[in-house]
Amino acid sequence: MDRAVDRARLADFLRSRRQALQPEDVGLPRGRRRRTDGLRREEVAVLSDMSVDYYSRLEQRRGPHPSEQMLAALARGLRLSLEERDHLFRLAGYATPRRAPRTDHIEPGMMRIFDGLEDAAAQVVNHVGETLTQTRLSKALIGDESVHTGPARSLHYRWFTDPATRSIYPEDDHPIHSRLIAANLHRVHTRDGEDSRAAGIVDALLARSPEFAALWREHPVTGSYCPPKRVLHPQLGLLELHCQTLLDPEQSQMLVVYTATPGSESHEKLQLLSVIGAGLE
């Protein structure tokens, strides 16, 4: 059963972790006039996708009872380890989140690498195709994938159920994308079993998508290789991109970075998108 929030200890814990983080740890410039030990409150708020007022009230022991979603965002913003994340949940009066080997909590090491890619088209994706965080350029390139809820959080699910998901890829490339996605689900389903999140997505797709069902019956198998991709941007047209990936030790999350060959037309378009991307998202 959930308990009452321990506001005093929660505030102290948040403050201690904020002060322990340096701007360089999260990819922020230090600046010359920094007087605060560690990060400022407004910096933590931005990293955690919440208002400065909301976060400040938590540290001042007068905030609302944070939801589990807000706590997960704080754990990500403050780069907490799994043990620290569990402690944060207990201080807020919640049961410790299930410590499954496959989790949406991004490990600090992966986040440190991601923070250094602020100017790149990069994102962290979990084992069932759910985007956990994106850079600004990634959102400008392929759209903000954080807006989806429910089963649609998974690109794998959207690919076979929402035609709009395919619109940013040339039609000739759809079959290879379909096979790669089906193969990834097949691999994760085999590894994680019938009670896993992957199994739930597979069951839903088998019921809704004849295309997926046909691919599933073929038992598709591929590696974790991310092939070159062609992206049809609505304003800039076709971009031919390379895809580099980094798997975490548990192979439950993947850092994906899109790049283009220097000097190519696609490279010029990607550079242009990095400058004007905010207006094109």
N, C-alpha and C positions, 0 to 999 in steps of 0.2 A: 504494500500500500504506500502511496506517495505521502511524504511528510510535509510539514510547514517549512517554508524557506527560512534559512538562517541568514538574515540580511547582513548582519555584522560580519560574519565570517566570509560570506560571499563577496562582499565589498572588499574586504582585505585581500582575499585571494585574487580577485581581478586586478586590484591595484599592484600587487606584488608581481604578477605575471606581466602586466603592462610595463612596469619599471625595469623588468629584467630583459625586455626586448630592446634592441637597438635598431635605429632606422635601416641600417645595412642588412639586418636580418630579414627584413620584409621587402627589400628592394626600394626603399625610400631614400632620398638625399638627406644628409644630416643638416646642412645649412650652417651658417656662421653664428646665428643668434639663439641656438638651442640651449635653453637653461634647464629643461626638464630631464630628469634621469629616465632614460628609456624613451618609450613612445608617448606622444600626447594623447589625450582622450579622443580628440577628433580624428586622429589617425587610426586608432583602434576601431572607432565607429565606422569609418570608411571601409576598413579591411573586413569588418563583420557585417556590412550591408545594413546598418541601422542608423538611426538619427543620433547626433551627438547628445541631444537632450536625454534620450532614452538611456544611452550608456552612462552618461554622467550621473543620472539618478540612481543607477545601480551601484556605482561606486560611493555615492553619498548615503547609502542605506535607506533610501526612500523610494526606490523604484517599484514598479509593479512586479508581480510574480512572473518571471520570464518563462515563456513557453519552451518546450523541448526543442522546437525549431530555432528559437533565439539562442538557446544554449549551444546548439550544434554550430551555429554561425559564430558565436564567440570563441568556441574551441578552435574553429578554423582560423579566425582572425588573429587569435593570440598564439597560434602555432603550438597548441597543447599536445602533449603526448597522449596516448590512449589512457594511461593511468591518471593523468591530470584531467582529462575530459571526464572520466568517471567521477573523480572527486568533485568537479564542478557540478555535475548533475546531482550528486548527493547533497551538496550544500544548498542547492535550489529546491530540495525536497522531493526529487524524483528517484525512482529506482534506477540503478545503473543500467545504461543501455546494454543490450545483448552483445557480448564480446565474440561475435562471430568472426571467423578468420577473414571474411570478406565484408568490408564495411565502407560506408561513405565518408568516414573520417579520413582526411588526407594527411598522411604522415608528414611531420615537419621537414624531413629531408626532401621529399617530393615538392613541398611547398617552397622550400628555399630555391630549388632549381626553377620552379615556375615563376617565382618573384623576379628572377634575373632575366626573364623573357618578356618583359613588359612591352617591348616594341615589336614583338614577333606575333605571328598568328598561332597561338598555342592554347591548349585546353587540357584538362585532366578528365578522363573518362573512366567510369568503373566497368566491372566485368560484364554488365548487362547493357552497356551502351548509353548509360546516363551521364550527361556532362555535369561535373561537379563544380567546375570553375573555368572561366574563359578570360583571355585577355581582350582588351578593347578591339584590337585588330581582328581577332578571331570572330568576335560578334559582327564586325563590319563585313567580314568575308562570307560567313555562312549563316549569320543570324544569331540572335540571343536564344540559346537553348535552355536557359533557366526558366523561361516562361511556361513551360509545359508542366502538367501535373498528372498524377495517376499513372496508368500504364504508358501514357504518351511521353513521360519523362525519358523513356528508352527510345533511342534512335532506331533500334532494331524493331521495336513495335511500330513506330511511326512509318518506317519504310514500307511496310506491307499493308498498312491500314489507312494512310493519309497521302493521297497523290501529291499534295503540295510539297511534301518532304523531298520528292524526287526532282522538283523543278529546277534546283540549282545544279543539276548534273545533266550532261547531254544524254539524250534517250538511248544512244548506242551503248552507253556505259552502264545502263540499268541492270542488264543481266549479270555482269560480273559483280556489281555491288550486292545484288540479291544473293548470289551464291556465297560471297564472303561473309555476309551477315548471318546467313543460315548456318554456315560452317562454324562461325564463332559461337552461336547459340548452342550448336550441337556439342562443341568441345566443353563449354562451361556446364551445360546440362549433364553431360557424362561425368564430369568431375565433381559437381556439387550435389547431384542426386535429385530424387523426385520431390523433395520438400523444399527445394531451393527457389530463389527468386527467378532464376533462369527457367525453371520448370513451369512456373506460373505464366511467364511470357510465352513459352512454347505452347502451352495448352490454349492460351487465348488466340494465338496466331493460327493454330491448327483449326480452330473453330471459325475463324474469320477470313483466312486468306488461302484460297486454292493454290496460289503460286507458292506460298511458303510450304504448304502441305506436300506439294509435289517435290520440292527441293529436300524436304525433311526425309521423305521416303528413300532418297538416294544416299542418305548417310554422308553428307558432305564433310570432308576433312581438309583443312588447310592449316598452315602455321599462323603465327601472329604477325607475319609480314604485312606492312601497310604499303600497298602499291601506289605508284603515281596517280594523282587525281586531276581530273579536269572539272573546273568549277565555272558555272555560268552566272556571273554576277549581273544583277539587273541593270546596273549603270555602266559597268566597265567591260562587259562582255566576257569572253572566254579567258580563263587563266589556267595554264598548265603548271601544276605544282608537284613538288616532291613531298613525301610524308616521312618524317623521322619519328620514331617512337622510343619511349623508355618505360619499361615495366618495373613496378615496385617488386621487392623481394617475394611477396606472396602471390604475385601475378594476379592481383585483384583490381589494380588500377593502372592506367597507362597515361603517360604524358605524350601528347601528340603535337607536333610542330610542323606547320606547312611552310615550305620555302620554295623559291623559284630560282632558276639558273641565272646567275649574275649576267647582266647585259641583255637578257632576253626581254621580249615585249611583256611577258607575264611578270618579270621582276619589276619593270617600270610601273606596271599597273598595281602591283602589291605595294610599292613605295608610295604611289599616289593615294592608295586606299589608307595607308597609315597616316597620311596628312589630313585627308578630308573624310576619313571614315565616320566620324561622329555625325556628320550630316547625311550619311548614306545609310545608316543603320535602320 
